[in-house]
Amino acid sequence: MVLMRERPIQRLLVGFDEKPFDVFLIQVDGLVAVGLKTPIRVDPEQTDLRKCCLVEPSMLLGLVVDIRVSETGYAICYRSLEEGEAEALFTTTAESSTADLSYPFTRLRSQGYAETVQPLHFWNPSPALVADLNRDEAFLRVEAVRILREQGFSAGVVYDPACSTGTFLSEIKEAFPESRVVGQDLNAGMIALARQQINEVYHADAASPVVPPQSADIVVCRHLNLDVVTTQDAERLFLIAARTVKPSGLMLVFGHTPVLLSSAWFEGLGFEVVRRVSTICGRLALFQFYVLRQTGTIHLPDLPIALVNKVNHSRNYGRHSEIKDF
Ligand SMILES: C[S@@+](CC[C@H](N)C(=O)[O-])C[C@H]1O[C@@H](n2cnc3c(N)ncnc32)[C@H](O)[C@@H]1O
């Protein structure tokens, strides 16, 4: 085996229009590794390859040596890994409660470097979209139930500010029948669907929570992701949702597309970051799954009212364009 420092340096170049959001970093035991997400079998039973929130050892390139951003895009220098090292790094990451998986580069327009998000009508629940959402989030729902059990949760108020089809909350209700599940969503079509699965659901923007401050035991955030909102709106919506969590309550932050917020930022707000990364049982595949405990000492920056209402504006200020490819 060639020593890491003696291995040749490779360079990954990614332009702003070349899906920089597929670049992921794994931080574990003081190492920072870089990889590039590619389509895989979300469910081994299926034949089609799709990109989702899963990354596998085959996508790992090497250990980061340097990262640059210029007007042409991103340049990441790394030393490549040898046979078996990617699997070993993934295994260590899967077993670590402090290891992190992040996507440092969001989708930016090369003209003006603005972030783009899906237009509201993208979420009109066509059968295809509903099938994709339910299929791509199946293992996320299983993981959420497993982690809530692991954290000693048995019953309480579970709030989802962007509940889409309602499938997520209905599976939580099934696993924790004594719980009260409350959802809201900006898309009327999604609300009509969700009403078929859960009782308490409202047509409302996550910027205006339908539950009182500090009233939820569990808050689910699967809307702070790439293409759903901009990073600035993800921060605002997170701070708005965080005000609804009871002291010692939990926030779960994950999604089908990359989470736009960092565990360092959560920690800086005073949350206990109980977990950052999860795996699928029996498969060496990792995905972002932040579990945050509201320690009672969190300090949330005030959100001027104007800003609260601004969340929707960015959707109106021409930031939305039909995003064809994830
Ligand atoms: C849960 S998110 C993301 C789903 C999937 N996890 C992903 O990562 O692609 C999609 C849902 O968020 C809803 N949504 C987006 N922005 C919202 C907002 N500001 N308030 C409430 N719901 C919102 C959409 O209407 C849609 O039903």
The ligand as a MOL file (V3000), in Angstrom:
LIG
                    3D

  0  0  0     0  0            999 V3000
M  V30 BEGIN CTAB
M  V30 COUNTS 27 29 0 0 0
M  V30 BEGIN ATOM
M  V30 1 C -41.2050 17.9170 1.8380 0
M  V30 2 S -40.5690 18.7640 0.5920 0 CHG=1
M  V30 3 C -39.3700 17.7900 -0.1340 0
M  V30 4 C -39.6940 16.4550 -0.4480 0
M  V30 5 C -38.5200 15.5510 -0.6780 0
M  V30 6 N -38.0190 15.1430 0.5760 0
M  V30 7 C -37.3700 16.1910 -1.3980 0
M  V30 8 O -36.3300 16.3570 -0.7500 0
M  V30 9 O -37.4900 16.3850 -2.5980 0 CHG=-1
M  V30 10 C -41.7640 18.9310 -0.6060 0
M  V30 11 C -43.0130 19.5780 -0.0560 0
M  V30 12 O -42.6730 20.8050 0.5480 0
M  V30 13 C -43.7500 21.7120 0.3020 0
M  V30 14 N -43.2460 23.0630 0.5410 0
M  V30 15 C -42.2450 23.7050 -0.1050 0
M  V30 16 N -42.0570 24.9410 0.4320 0
M  V30 17 C -42.9500 25.0500 1.4590 0
M  V30 18 C -43.2560 26.0700 2.4150 0
M  V30 19 N -42.6180 27.2540 2.4120 0
M  V30 20 N -44.2470 25.8350 3.3080 0
M  V30 21 C -44.9240 24.6480 3.3320 0
M  V30 22 N -44.6930 23.6370 2.4340 0
M  V30 23 C -43.7150 23.8520 1.5270 0
M  V30 24 C -44.1360 21.4360 -1.1430 0
M  V30 25 O -45.4280 21.9100 -1.4310 0
M  V30 26 C -44.0310 19.9100 -1.1690 0
M  V30 27 O -45.2570 19.2950 -0.8390 0
M  V30 END ATOM
M  V30 BEGIN BOND
M  V30 1 1 1 2
M  V30 2 1 2 3
M  V30 3 1 2 10
M  V30 4 1 3 4
M  V30 5 1 4 5
M  V30 6 1 5 6
M  V30 7 1 5 7
M  V30 8 2 7 8
M  V30 9 1 7 9
M  V30 10 1 10 11
M  V30 11 1 11 12
M  V30 12 1 11 26
M  V30 13 1 12 13
M  V30 14 1 13 14
M  V30 15 1 13 24
M  V30 16 1 14 15
M  V30 17 1 14 23
M  V30 18 2 15 16
M  V30 19 1 16 17
M  V30 20 1 17 18
M  V30 21 2 17 23
M  V30 22 1 18 19
M  V30 23 2 18 20
M  V30 24 1 20 21
M  V30 25 2 21 22
M  V30 26 1 22 23
M  V30 27 1 24 25
M  V30 28 1 24 26
M  V30 29 1 26 27
M  V30 END BOND
M  V30 END CTAB
M  END
